[in-house]
């Protein structure tokens, strides 16, 4: 239930403790500190950004336009490079940034103000330009700092102060404030277009939207107020009215009228609209779900029960099978479920991730802490036997455990594995365990290997002796001989992941919490923790995503350092900047593949906030960025699954229910096929399929082809077509068109299905990437930490291609001996070049360290090796 409590002006600390009905009960607490300000002394500085159109920022710094282009409040007197942008603005350069506010001087002193950053600066005190030392009495002073920022390379921009001759230091944030008594509303962003029918979910972002009951959105000639708008001081949510042409949108409060944004009604577009979330089933504590190859929905829970639902074509439950096999185990909390697309469809093989949460009580304890995380396989129809697949995975002494599971197109398994710590440092609040070799990461299990070994164990680094106690996880290594490894390090608690039709892996990740454990800033240093936003990440092998693991940091120094969601990239060291950040706690994630709404959501991500809203994260055409995140509905779920017919199912853990949203598609004026389940499967002609859509005809007048091959259609209703996939003797790794002919109409689901290939047939496909920034020949290359490094005799540059951003760089430090025809190997996250011709490279060993962007020379070969071949075998390099 919501808790509504008023607080007086001042700083307050609140603690929320919840407990469950276990015996003895388990509890979880979180504490937060916040400040209630008077409206005339709100913490931080009002910061405005003015784009210098047609001139340089330095030329404009003394004659600002009447209105800024973006406004925000910064709690410190510092503007940082946040993911390549100037502060939280959408600008990468060519702006004048202005900080306005009040400075509280506690005692009389001499102040020397210095502005750091920017190409040109100005500082005003009580309206007067100041450049030297000034004597100030105790009291309040108005300040304004202006920075001409040509690019993010001139950041950070900050106000420093030397007090009574001391060294210049950042101004104490507790002495900064600004007056919002007369603050006019200001719009920073909102959608720019939509359907003439209206109904689009709109979020207007900005500042000054208060008091909520006196806020009006002026949408063209339409005035919209509560309860038709939901108002927060920095955002307004509403549904767009119907209309035509282009209208101006502004916000009015008692303090005035905001700047105006244009909204264009685009003919031919339809609104994204779903039915109100409706309960379709009840069950205890659902955590995750997946559609099985038999067309049934498999829902797992932290009680260990697995409920398998059969739905009719309108999502009415017609049968429910409950499997209690995992519930009988001690490590019975299931937080992940998946199906291998290469497995035969019958009998169904179900993959589940399970662990014992709070295994040692959730706080300090004595005694051992076994690695209790596990991935198991259960085989239908009864699913009565547990077949351990991967054992001894790390699990925190709280609720960070073995989470989402996903298979790639090679039938290898990704495992979202939670961390043991809040931000790298063991703490009582997180159960005192340290990070270990496989914690806090996305793991990859090579199930495609015929002799796969998932029986994990750990050995002491110093002695080589076995040690399978998580208490000592910071000083052990994963024993050799197994087929599970870290795919992407640095995720804190990635609850869910999704492998998409783009062949790209995305995941959610929970940010750290205040008062739950300190932040690792190095191998032996730390700082105080603060609550941070959750992330949506594009997960690329080798990239570090910012959550420290000092066990792995012994070999990879990147992993000793925490990175905040707003931290800028450090090339080759930290390339894990999130695609988007969201409020806590966003967990479930899935790809929406349906062509509903003229495909406006197709290929985008659904993200479920625990006990909160379901969001639509719009992916860019290349899948490497998220331009916008909007709210679809409040579903109170933990997980979300896209479902046949463009429907969405949300799994409400605390409400013990499954809720359904179905599309209201005004574009569906004739027969349309929306989606196919599954979207990939084996090629032997045995898997079944379900196609969702509208206005289908009869079995007699319906046919389906997949990549030109006719499928066997077994049943047809007005909104479902079921059948058997056609066999394909020469399957392609490409996505194939699904063509439906029914009721005298033809509908195509483009690039909707792909066949899985045998492990010996190859599964990859080629696509064009960005051209190299220089011509190359006789290249040597290696991928280190998610970056491809290329050297060539045709250029002295070290060329680097970030596999996450898809961008080349040529400003990496060049190698000391510029020859050609080197041989390259990647060893311990370093690029080694052996030999070469010319430039003194013969017989040399050149080593590039991405963490320091530096080259060094290793021990030279015993002969002047030129154009050589090399191989790494059992830790040794062989050269010929």
N, C-alpha and C positions, 0 to 999 in steps of 0.2 A: 504494500500500500504506500501511497505517497505520504511523505512527512512534511507538513507545512509549519515552519517555525520562523518567527521574526527575530532579527538580531539588531542590536543597537550599533551605532558607529564605533569602529575600533576593530582590533584583530581578534579572531576567534578560532578555536581549534575544536573540531567535532570528530567523534569516533563512532563508526557504525559497526556493530557486531551482529552477526547472524549465526544461527545454530540450526542443525538439522535434527531429525528424529531418530538418529542412530543411538545405540546404547553401548558405551556412553556417547553423548552427543558430541559431534565435531563442530567447531566454531571457526569463523573467519572474521577478522577485524581489519578495518582500514581507517586511517586517520588523515584528515586534511586540515590545513590552515588557510584561512582567507581573511580578507580585510573588507569591512564595510566603510566606504568613504562618504563624507559630506559632498554634495553635488558641486560645491565650489572648490573642492580640493581633492579631486580624483587622482589616484596614483598614476605616475607616468607622464609622458609628454605626448601631446597631440602632434602627430607627424603627417605632413602633407607632401605630396609628390607632384611636381609640375613638369610636364613634358616640354622640352625645348624644341618646338617645331620651327624649322627654318633658321635656327641659330644654335650656337653652342650654349651649354649650360652656364659657362662663365659669362657669356654676353647677356644672359637673361637674369643673372642672380640678383641684380639691383632693380629689376623692373618686372615683377612677377605678374602673371595673368590674374584676372579677377577670381577665377575658380581653379582649384587644383584638379588633378586627374585621378587621384587616389588619396584616401585618408585612413590612418590607423592610429592606435594608441600603443606606444612602446613603453614598457615598464622601466627600461634603462635608457640612458642617453647614448644609445649606440644603434646604428643601422648596420646589419650584417648582410653578407652574401648568403642568401637562403636558397639553396638548390639552383643557383645561377641567376637568381632574381635579386633586385635591390629591396631588402627587407621583405615584407609580405606582399609587396606590390607586384603587378604583372610585367614590370619593366626591367630590361637588362642593361639599360644605359640611357644617356642623353636626357637626364632629368636634374632638376634642382629639388633637393629634399630640405624641408623646413621643419625644425622641431620648435614647438611653442609650449610654454608652460611657466611654472613658478619654481623658484629656487628658495628653499628655506635655509637661512643662515643661522645656525644655532647660537653661535657666539661671535662677537666682533673679531674680524680677522682681515688680512690682506689676501685677496684672491688674484691669481694670474690664470686666466682661462686660455686654453689651447684647444683648437679644433683639429683633430687628426682625421685624415682621409679627405677625399674630394680633390679636385684640381684647383678650386677657388673656394674660399669660405668667408663667412661674415658672422660676427657674434654681437648681439644687441642685449644690453642690460637696461631695463626700464625704458626701452625705446631708443637708447643711444648706442651708436656703434662703439665698441670697446676693443682695444688691441693690446693695452698694457695692463699693468697691475692696478687694482682698485681696492680701496679700503671700504669694507662693508660692515655696517652695524648689524647686530642681531635683528632678524626680521625676514620678511618675504619680498622677493624681487621677481619681476617678470623677466623672462629670458627668451631669446630666439636665436637659434643657430641655423645658418644656411650652408648647404654643401652643394657645389656643382659636381655632379657625378656623371662622368662621361662613360664609364663602364664599371662593372663589378670589381675590376682589378684595383679600383680606388677605395674599396671597402676593407675593413670596417670604417664607418664614419662615426666619430664619437666626440663627446664633450669631455675634456679633461680639465682638472683644476689643481693648481698648486696653491696650498694654503700655508701662509706664513713662511714661504720659501721652501717648503717640503717638495719632494719629487711630485711631478704631475701624476695624477691618478684619476680613474673614472669617478664621476660625481656619484656620491652615495644615492642610490635609488630612493631610499626612504626620505630624502630631502627634495624629491621632485614631485610635482603635481600639476594639474591643469584644471581649469574651471569649465564645467559643462552646463552651467546655469543657462546660458544662452546658446548652447551648441545647436546649430542647425543640422537637420538630417542630411546625410550624404550617401549616395549610392555608389558603391565600388564596382559591382558586377551584378548581372542577371542574364537569363537567356535572351537571345536577340531575335528569335523567330519561333513560330509554332503554327499549329493548324488553325484555319478559319473557324473550325468547329469549337475551338476553345477546349478547356479541360486539361490542358498541360499543367503539370506540377511545376510551379515557379518558386524559386528561392531568390529573394533580393538580399544581397549582402552589402553591408556598409556600417555606418555608425550613427548614433544620435536618434535611434528609433525608440523614443520614450516620451511620456508615459504610454504604456501599451494601449490603454483605453482611449487615448486621444490621437492615435496614429491613423491616418487615412492614406491609402494608396490611390492615386489618381491615375487610372488606366484609360488614357484618351478622355472620353467624356464620362466614363464610369467611375464613380467614387466607391471604394471598397473599404469597409471597416470591420472590426470584430463583430460577430464571431466568424466572419468569412475570411479573416486573415489571422495567422498565428504570429505574434510579435515577440521578438527578443530585442535587446538593445542593439545587436549587430546583425540581425537577420529578420526577414519577414517571409512567411510561406503562405502561398495562396494558389488557387487554380485560375488559369488565364480565362478571361471572358471570351466569348466568341467575337469575331470581328472580321475586318478586311483592311487591306492596305497597310500603312505604317502608322502607329500611334506612339505618342510620347508617354512615358511612365515616370511618375515622380512620387515622392513621399512627403506628406505634410504633417507637421507636429505643431504644438503651440509655439515652438521657436522659429517656425518658418517653413519654407518649401525647399526641397532638395534640388540638386541638379537633375536633369532629365536624361533618361535612356530611351532609345528607340526600340520598338518591338514590331517586327514585320510578320504579318499573316501571309504564309506561303501557300498558294493554291495547290491542291493536290496532296498536301500532307494531312495526316490524321493525328489526333491526340493519342498519347500513350495513356491507356486507362484500363484498370482492372476492377473486378468485383470486390466488394468489401470482404476482408479476410473472414472466412467462415470455417468453423470446426467441422472436420470430416472424420476424426477418430480420436479416441482417448487412450493414453497409455502412460506408464510411469517413467518420468525423467528421460525423455528421448534426447540423444546427443547428436547423432549423425545418421544419414540415410543415403541409400543409393538404389537406383533401378537395376534389377537383376536381368540376366539374359532370358529369363522366363516371363518377362513382362510384369513381375511382381515388385513391390516396393519393400526393401529390407531396411528396417529401422532398428538401430542399436541404442542401448541405454547404459547409464553408469551403474545400473543394478546388475548388469550382465545379461539381461534378457534381450532376445532378438525377436522382433515381431515382424512377420512377413504378411503384407497386405495384398489382397487381390481386389482391384477396383473395377467397377463397370465403367462405361465410357463417359459417365458424368461424375466420376469420383465418389460414388457410393460404395462403401466397403461391402463386398460380397463374401469374403472369407478372411480370417486372420489366423495364422499359424504362429504359435509362441514357442521359441527354442530357448531352453534354460541351461544348455550345456556349459556355457561360459560362466553363468551365474554360480555354478557349483565350485568354481575355482577361488582361490584366495586373491588372485590378481584379476578381479572380474569387472572392473570398470572399463567399458568399451567406449573409446572415443574416436575410432576410425573404422571405416568399412569400404570395401572396394571389390571389384570383379576384374579378373584378368581377361582382356579381350581376345587372347589367343586360346583360352580354355574352351573345350567342347561345351556346348550349352546344356548338355544333360549327361550325367547329373551335375547340378549346379555346384560350383566350388566358391565358397564365400571366404573372403579374407577379412579378418578383423584385427584391430590393434587394441590391446587391453593391458591393464596395469592395476596395481593396488595404490590408490590415492591415500595420502596421509599415512603411509605405511608405518612410520615411526612416531606417529602422533601429531605431526605438524609443527613441532617446535624443537627445543633442545631435547636430547635423549642420550642414553648410553647404550653401548652395544653395536652390533653390526647393522648395516643397511644393504641388503642384497639388491642386485640389479633385477628388478621384477617386471620390467617392461617386456612385452611379447607381441609378435604377430603370429597368428594361428590361422589354419585353414580348416573349415568345416565343410563337409560334403553332404549334399542332399541325397534323398529327399527328407531325411530325418535330422540331418546335421547333429548327430548324436556323439560324434567322436572328435576330440580336439587333436589336430595334427600340428605340433609346434613347427613353425617355419623359421622364425628368428627369435632367439631367446637372449636374456641378459642385457636388454636395452636399459639405459639409465632412466630413472624416474625421480622427480623431486619428492621431498618429504612434505609436499602440499598437493596441489592439483595440476601442476605442469607435468604432463605425461606423454604417452604415445598417442598422437592426435591423428589428423587426416592422412589418408592413404590415396595414392593415385598411381596408375600405370602409364608409362610413356608408350610410344609407338614401337618400341623394341621389346615390350613386355617386361621391362624392368620396373621395379617398384620404388616410388618416392615415399618417404615416411617423414611426417612433420613431428619432430621430437622437441619437447619443451625443455626449458632450462632448469637448473637447480637453484639459481640465484635470481635476485631482482635485477641486478645490473653488474654482475661479475664477482661480487664479494659475498661469501657466505654470511647468513644472518639467521638469528633465531626466528624472525618472522617468516622466513622462507624455509625453515626446517633444518638449518645449519650445514647442509651438504654442500660441497664444492662442485664446480663444474668438472666433468669427466670427458674422456675422448670423444664421445658421440652426443653429448647433451647440447641443447641450444643450437640446433641445426636442422636443415633438411638433409635427410640421409638418402642414399641410393643403394638398393639391394639388387644385385645382378641376377635376377631370377631367370634370365634368358640362358644362363650357363647351365649346361646339362648336369654338372656336378656341384650345383650351388650349395654353399655351406653357410648357414646362418646361426650356427652355434657359437655365439660370441663369448669371449673370455678376456681377461685383462691381466697384464703382468707388470710388476714393479719396474720402472725405468732403470733404477740404480742396480737392481740385482737380477732382473729377469724372472723373479719368482712369481707364481700366480697370486693375484690379489683381487678377488671379486667382491670387495666391500666398498660401497660408494663413499663411505667415510674417507677413504684414501683415494678418491677418484682424481684428485689433482696431481697425483704423482705416478700414475700408471699409463701404460700404452695399451692399445688394442692388440691382442695377440695376433700374430700373422696367420694366414691360411683361411680367413673368412672372406665373404664376398659382400660385405656391407661397409660403406665408407661415407664420409661427409661430402655432400654435393654442394651445398651452400652453407657456410658458417655464419653465425651472428644473428640468428633469429631467436627471439626471447621466448615466446609461447605461440608459435604458429598453429592456431587451432585447426585451420583447414587450408587445403591447397586444391588447385584444379589444373589439370592438363587440358589445354583447349584445342579446338580445331586448327588454330594457328601453329600448333606444335610448340606452344610456349607455356611455361609453368608460372602460375600466379598464386599468391598466398596472402592471407591475413596475418597480422602479428600484433600481439598485445603489448603496449608500451609499459615502461616501468612505473611503479607506484611509489609515491612518497611514503617514508617511514617503513619501508620493507627491505632495506639493505642498501649499502653504499655503492657508489659508482666507481668502477675500476678505470683509472686514467693512465695506467701503465702497469708494468710487471709488479711494481711494489708501491704504487701510489693510488690514492682514491680520493673521492670528494663526496659531498652530501647529495642524496638522491632527491629528485622532484618528480611529480607525476607528469607523464608524457603521453601524447596522443598515440592512438593505434595507427597501424600502417597497412597499406595495400602495396605489395611488392611484386615486381617482375623478377623472378628468381633465375639467375644465370649461374651456371657452374663456376665455382672459384671465387665469385664476388663475395666480399665480406659485408654483412648487413647491419653491423654495429653493436650487437650484444656480445660483451666480452666472454672469453673462455680462457682462463689462465693456464689450463692444462695444454690446450693447443697453442696458446701464446708462447709456450717454451720454444716452439719451432717456427712460429709465425707471429711476429711481433704485432701485426695488425690487430690480432685478436685479444690483445691486452687492453685495448682502448675502446671505451664506450663512445658511440656516436649518437647524438640527438637527432630526431627526425628532421630538424631544420638545418642540420650541419651541411655545409657545401661539400662537394666531392673533392677528394684528394687523389689525383689520378694514379691508378695502379695500387693505391693503398686502401682507399675507401670509395667504392663505387656503388654503394648500396642505398643511395638516396631513394626514398619511397616514391611511388607514382602518385600517391595521395595519402593524406592523413585524416583520421576520423576520431571522434570522441570515443572514449572507452565504453564498452568493450565490444568491438566488432569482431565476429568470429567466423560464421559460416560464409562460404564463397562458392559460386558456381558460374558457369558460362550460360548465358541465355542464347539459344541457337535458333529460336523460332523466327519465321518471317512475318509475324504479326506486325501491325502498324506500318505496313510497307517496309519492313525490315529495319525500322529505326532503332531497335534494341539488339538486333542480331549481332552476335559476337561480343557483346558487352558483358560486364560482370554484374552479378547480383551479390550484395554483401549484407549479411544479417548482423545487426547489433543485438547482443544478448539482452533480452527483456525490453527491446526497443524497436527501432525502425528498420525496415528493409530498404536498402539503398540501391540505386542504379548508377554504376560507375561506367561512364562512357569511355571506351578505348579509342585511341587514335587509329588511323588506317593501318599503321605499322605495328600497333599493339605495344608501343614503347612509352606511351604517356596516357594520362587520364585528364582530358580537358575539363571534365565536370563530374560532380557527384550530386545526384538529386534523390529526394525521398519518394519512394513509391507508396508506402503504407506503414502503419504501425502494426507489427505482427507478433511482437514479444518473443520471437524465436531465438534459438541458439544456432541452428543450422538452417540452410536453405537449399532446395533442390529444384532445378528447372525440370519440368515434367511435360509429358505429351500434350499436344494441342496448345502449346504456348502457356500452359498453366504454371503456377509457382506454388510449391509446398514449403511451409515454414514449420519448424519443429520446436515447440514451446516447452522447454525443459521444466521450468518452474510451474507452468500452467497445465502440465501433463496432457498435452493435446497436439494434434496436427491441424494446421489451418491451411485453407486453400484460397488462392486468388486465381480467377480465370480472366483471360483477356476480353475486353470489350472493344472489338476491332471494327471500327466503322468503315475500314477499307474492304471488309469481307462482304462484297456485294454479289459474289459468285463463288463457284467452287475454288477453294484455295487449300493447298497442302502446306502445312506450317513447318513440320519437323519430322525427323525420323529417329527412333530409338531402337537399338543403340546406334551411335554415329560411327562406330568402327567395330569390326568383328572378323573372325577367321574366314577364309575364302573357300571352305570346302562344301558350302551349300547346306549346312546344318542349322545355323543360327536363325531364329525367328526375328521379325521386325514388327514395329508398330509405327504407323504414320498418323499424326494428328492433323486435323484441319476442319473445314466446314463445308457443308453442302455436297458431301460425297453422294454418289448414286447407289447402285446395287452391285452385288458380286458379279452379275452378268455383264455389266457395262464398265467394269473397272479393271485397269491394268497398271502395272508398275514396272519401270525399268530402272536399273541402277548402273550407271556408266554404260548404257546401251544394252545391258543384258536383262532379259525378262525375268522378273521375280514370280514366285508362286503366290498368288493371292488366295487366302483361305477364308476371310470374312470381311464384310464391309458394313459399317453403320454410317449414319449421317456425319459423324465426326472422327471415325477411326477406320483405318485399313490395316489389316493384319495379314502376315504371310511369312514365307521363308525366303531368305536372301538367296540370290542366284550364285552358284559356284563360279569361281573364276580361276582358270588354270594358270593365268599369267597376271596376277594381281599387281596393280600399280600403287605406289605410295601416295599418289595424288588424291585429293578430294574429288569425288565424282558427283555429277548431277543425278538427282532423283526425279524422275518424270512420272507424274500421275495423270492418267486419263480416266475420267469418271463423270457420269451425268452429262456426257457430250462435251465436256470441257477438258482442257489440258492445263496443268499447273506444274511448274518446275521449282524444286528446291535446289538452288544452285550450290555446287561444291558442298554437299551435305554428308557424304558417306565415304569412308576409306576402308579398304581391305587391309588386314594385318598380314604381313608377309612372314614366311619362314625365316628362322634366324640365319640360314645360309643364303637367303635370296637377297639380302640387303633391304633396308627399310628407309633409306634416306631419299631426299629429293634436292635438286639444285634450285637456287634462286639467285638473282642478281643483287649484289650489295653495292655499297658506295665504292667508287673508284679510288685507288690509292692516290695519295697526294703527290707522288713522284713516280717516274718510270723506273721499273726494276727489271733485273735479269739475274739469273743464277742466285736465287734467293735462298736464305735459310730462315726458318721461322719456328716459333714455339708459343703455346698459349700458357700464360701464367696468371693465375687469379682472375680468370675471366677476360683477360686482355691478350690479343694476338700480337706478338712482336715480330717484325719482319726486317731483315737487313739484306743489303744487296751491294754488289760491287759498283752499281751505277749511281749510288748516292751514299754520302757519309751519314745520313740521318738514320736514326732508329725509328722506324714507322710503327705506330701502335693503333690497333683497332679494338675498341671497346665492344665486346659482344653483347652488352646490355643496351647501350645507346645507339650502336650502329654507326659510330663516328670515328674517323681516322684522325690521328694527331701525328705531327712531324717535329714537335719541339721537345721530344724526349732526348735525354743526354746521348750524344753519339759515342760509339765504341772507340776505344783508344787506337786500335789497329784496323784501319779501313782497307780490308782486302775484299776478296770475293770467293765464292765457292766454299764458304765455311760449312761445317756440319753443326747442327743445332740439337740440343737436348734440354729438357726441362727437368731439373733435379732440385728437390726441396724448395720449390717456389722460386727458383732462380733460373735464368736463361743462360746456358753455357754454349759458347761458340768454340769449336775445335778446329784448329788449323786454318787454312785459307791460302790464297795466292795473292801476292802483292801487298804492299803497305806494311811489310814486316810481320804479317799474320802467320807465316809459315811456322808450324810447330807450337803456336800459341794456344792458350786457354783463356778466353775472355768471359767474364761472368757479370751478368746484369742483375742487379737487385731492385725490383720495382718499389720496394718499401722506402728506399732512399733515393731512387732515380739516379743510380750511380753504377759505373762499370769498374771492375777491378781485374787484375791479371792473376790467374792461378799458376800452378807449377807447369812449366812448359813441357811439352812432350819430349821424349829422348831423341827425337829426330825431327827434321824440318818438314813436318807433315803439311802437305798442301791441300789438294782436293780429296778429302777423306770421307769415309763412311763410318758412322758410329752406331752403337746400340747400348742401352743400359740393361744389364742382366744381373739380377740379385745384388743390386747396390753398387755395381762396378760398371765403368764405361769401357767398352771395347772399341778400339779404333783401328781401322785398316785403310 
